[in-house]
Amino acid sequence: MKKTIILVITLISITSFAQTENLVDLPVIKERYTAHNKGKFFIFWGGNRESYSKSDIHFSGENHDFTLYNVESQDKPKGYHLDYINPSRMTIPQTNFRIGYYINDKYNITIGFDHMKYVMMQDKVVDYSGYYPNEGTYGESLPGDQLLLTKDFLEYEHTDGLNYVNTEISRVDDISKVFNLPNTDKFQINLTEGIGGGFIYPKTNATMFKEERHDKFNVAGYGISAKAGLNLTFFKYFFIQTELKAGYIDMNNIKTSANPTYKAEQNFWFIQSIVAIGGIFRL
């Protein structure tokens, strides 16, 4: 009996040793950096183009109260330019900045700003209602309740800019397997979509009725938005991100003059396309 017990213990020991030997011989597979996002920070900088819906703009003050209907506008692109990377001039073009943190592998929260530009198009005929000083003396008068938007009558821009300061929450999904990418630490493809909201802090450039130009920053209203995009990550830490963002802006406190009684109100929809470069890392 004693011999049998000794034999069983010996066999168990040999088997356990053999299993341990096999485990030691197995290659250790190191988890890829891109396998998980939780706890990572990221930052990006880029440029944008946008288009806007037509907008009714209501102007009021101590000597005027009128509305322009279905006003057309456009952005003010810089094109390919070194200003995008020149630290002393990089806020001049239409730009985007974000810094974010992954709360888990799929979701991140960011803060940042979209530096858009909005220019009311000149020499357009619009309907209007209301009154203003010295009507018909700015080359603007047309038959009926219509006006020609001349520079002598009104220049109106948010060109430094239409600043949308906002917070976003976004989802990110790795779709590298769809393209049979063998190593996401070398190249990874992600889809991202999100929603956001914040306040509008424009520097409105306005000249009305040949009066002194006004060009100051001011909290003018709020914005909300939704986006979808594609993220291409290279060598774990660097990425290019493209986004298409749509949103709504409502501004009811736009300053148009140094005169505190002067103000404007408007709301409109926008579509913005963004291309940015960035980095992702753990602290």
Buried (B, 14 or more C-beta within 10 A) or exposed (E): EEEEEEEEEEEEEEEEEEEEEEEEEEEEEEEEBBEEBEEBBBBBBBBBBBEBBEBBBBBBBEEBEBBBBEBBBEBBBBEEBEBBEEEEEBBBBBBBBBEBBBEEBEBBBBBBBBBBBBBBEBEBEBBBEEEBEEBEEBEBEEEEEEBBBBEEBBBBBBBBBBBBBBBBBBEBEBEBEEEEBEEBBEBBBBBBEBBBBBBBBBBBBBBBBEBEEBBEEBBBBBBBBBBBBBBEBEEBBEBBBBBEBBBBBBBEEBBBBEBEEBBBBBBBEBBBBBBBBBEBEEE
